[in-house]
Amino acid sequence: MLTTKRYDYVSIDQIHIHPCISNHRPLNEQKVAHYAEDILKNGLLEPLIVWERKQGEYFLVGGFHRLTAIKDIRSRHAGYFDRIDVRVVDGELDEMRALNLKLNADRLDAKPSDYFDAVIYLNNANWEKSKIAAFLDKSVSWIEDIVRYVPGMDPRLRKLLDEGKLSWNKARNICRTALDAQPGTEKDVLEKAIAELTGTQEPAKAARRPLTVRKVARRLFKQVEKNPKARYTLNVEDLLSLFLVLQGNGYTSTHLERVRKAFPSFVD
């Protein structure tokens, strides 16, 4: 069970980096420089969070930028911060990894997807969804949606989320629509949605009418000149089909085929 054992003041040389617990994203050099200036001026106001795996052996769980800043200070000022304030926590490795992910996700500059990684990790570690929800201060339904939709989410949607160009609700709805699409059409549905979001969809092409009144009139004039006694044999359905095609809407492929057969010179 994850617990805080104590607050302590330990040697910086006792704090190590565990291979399974790391900063979620690459260190921000500007943030490190800001922390170094602030810590050198005001001291370490917020203790680092460390996991005591065994007595006297600590692994960093939270405070990667601050620890890097302190090491930078020490490289320029010998003897500074030989010992630092820490909050010592206890628990299993998956709980330490979970706490590390939560601390990263709770930052003010965190990306929406930072929470996704935390949820997926905890779900894969066989945490119950209610436990994950309580740990991350989220609803169970929110956790369930992430577990269902995020593993198969298109990387382009995740990128739009991280850039603030797409809300989680809209991303979730796109994923749901793609999953619910007819078999074989899932990719087309997804591509259309992403194209609409990014403005890359091709402009809709105006429907082309196979026949126009002007076209029919022009061809009839030519027929009259060549063969004024030509005759057409047709029924009322043929005539209706011709009117519908000339109108430009309301006709089907059956109507168009009737026109082709009844008036072979009208349609190419």
N, C-alpha and C positions, 0 to 999 in steps of 0.2 A: 504494500500500500504506500502511495506517495505521501510523504510527510516531511515537515521541516524539523530537523533535529535540533538545530541551534544556530546562533549567529557567532562567528568566530573571527579571529585575526590571525591569518596564517602566512607562512612564507610563500612568496610568489613562485619559488622553484618547486613547490609541491603541487601546483596546479598544472594538469596535463590536458591534452586534447584526445578524446576517445574516438576511435575510427568510425563509430556508429552515431556519434553525436557531434554535429558540426553546425556552423552558421548556414542558414538555409540558402542564402544567396552570397555571391562574391562580396567581399568587404568593400565598402564605399570609402575611398581614400579621403574624400572631403569630410566625411563624418568622423573618421579616425583623427584627422587633424583638428577638427572642432573639439572633440573629446580631450585630446592631448592638451590643448590650450586651456580648456575649462578645468581639467583635473589638476594641472600644474598650478593654476591660480586658486582654486577652491577646494581641492582635495577630491577624493572619490566619495561623492554624496550618496550614491546608490550601490550597495554591495553587489559583487558578482554572485551568481548562483552556481554552486558546485555540488557534485554528487560524490559522496564519500563511499567508495566501493569497499574499501577496507581502511582501518585506522591509519590516518596520516597520508592517505592517497586520495587525491581529489581530481575529478574530471569536470571541466567547464561545461555547464548546461546553458547558462544565459549570461551575456555580457561580452561577446566576442570583439565588438568594436572597442569597448572600454579596455579590455585586456591588451589588445594590440596597441592602443594609445599609451597605456602605461609602459609597455615594453619600449615604445618609441621614446618616451620620456627618460627611461632608464639608460637608453643608449647614448643620450646626450647629457645625463646628469647621474653620475655614478653614486650609488647608495640611496637614490630616491626609490620609495615604495618597495623596499625589500619585503615588507609584509603588507597585506591588504585585507580589507573587510570582505567577508563572504557570508552568504546564507547557505548553510549546509543542509542538503536534502537527502532523503533516503528512499529507496524503492527498487523495483526491478528495472532492468535495462529498457524494456519497452515503455515503462512509465517515464524514464528519463528522456527517452527519445520523444515521447509524446509531449512532455513539458517543454522541451527544446522547440518543437514545432509550434506549440501554442504561443510561446514567447515571441517567436518570429512573426506569427500571424497577428498577434495583438499590437504590433508596432504601428505607429501612426502612418508610416510610409509603406505598410504592407500591401502586397498585391492581393486581389480577391482569391487568386489561385493558391496562395499560401495556406489558406484554410483547407483547400481541397486536398493538398498533399498530406496534411495532418489527419484528415478524416479517412482517407484511403489507407494510410499507414496503420491507423488504429483499427480499422475494420479488418485489415489483413492480419493484424495481431490478435484477432478474435475477441476484440472488445465488443460488448453488447452496444447496440446503437443508443440505448438510453444512457449508458455510461459515457459514451463519446459526447452526447449532447450535453450532459451535465458538466463534463470536463471542459468543454469549449464554450459553455454558456449559450448554447444554441438549442433550437427545437428539434425533436426527434424527426419530424417530417423533413426538415432542412437537411439533416444528416442522411436520411433515406434517399432524398433526391440526388445528393452528391454521389452516394454509393452507386446509384442506378445509372446516372447519366455521365458522370465525369470520366470514368475509365475509357469510354469509347468516344469521348468528345474530340471533334476535329481540332487540330492544333491552331487553326486560324481563328476559331471561336475563342479559344483560350487567350490568344494574343490580343484580340479585340477587348476581352474582359480586362486584361492587365493594363491595357492602354486607356481604360475608362470609356471606351466607345460603345460598350455593350453592357447591359445590366444582366445580373445572374438570372433574373426571371425570364428575360427574353432568350438568353442562351439555353436555359432549360427547356423552354417551349419549342425551340428549334430542334433540340435533341429529341424531344418527345415526338414531334411531328415526323421526324426522319425514322424513328423506331416504329411508329405506327403506320408508315407508308406501305403501300402494296409491295409484296416481294419483288425485288428486281428494280424498284423505283427509288429505293432509299437514297442512293447517291445523287440522283437527279434532284430530289427534293432538297437535299442538303446544299447542293451547289447553287440552286436557285435562291435559297434563303441567304447564303453568304454573298452572292452576287448583288442581291438587293441591299444588303447591309453596306457593302463596300462601293456600291455604285458602278459595278463593272458589268452589269447585265446589258445585253445587246438591246438596243431600242426595238420596240415592237414594230414589226413590219405590217404595213397596211395590206389587208386582204385584197388580192387581185381578182377582179371579175373576169371570168373567161369570155363573157360577151357584153357588149355595150350596144345601145340603140344605134349609135353612129356607125359602129363596125358592121352591124347587120345591114343597115341601110346601104352602106357603101358596097357591100358584096352583092346585095340584091340588084343594085343599079348595074353592076357589071354583068350579072346573069341575064338581066333583061336585054342588055345590048347584044350579048352573045346568043341567047336562046330565049326569045320572048314567049315561047309556047311551053316552057318547062313547067312541070306539075309536081306538087308535093302531096303524098298520101299520108295523112296523120289522123289521130283521134284526139279527143278532148284532153287526155292526159298529156299528150305531146304538146298541145297548145299551152296547157297550164305550166308545164315544165319550162317552155320557152319564156313565158312571162316572168316566172320566178327567177330564172337565170339573168334575164335582162334587168330585173329589179335590183339584183345584187345581194339579196339576203333571203333567207327562208328556204333556199333550195338545198338538196342533198346530192350525193354522188349519183343516185339513181335518176334524179331529174336531169343532171348534166349528161348522163349516158343516153337518155331518151332524146335529148336535143341533138346529140352527135349522130344518132341513127336517123332521126326524122329530118334533120337539116345538115347533112354532111358538109356542106360548103360553108356553114356558119362558124364552126369550131375547128381550130387546127388540130 
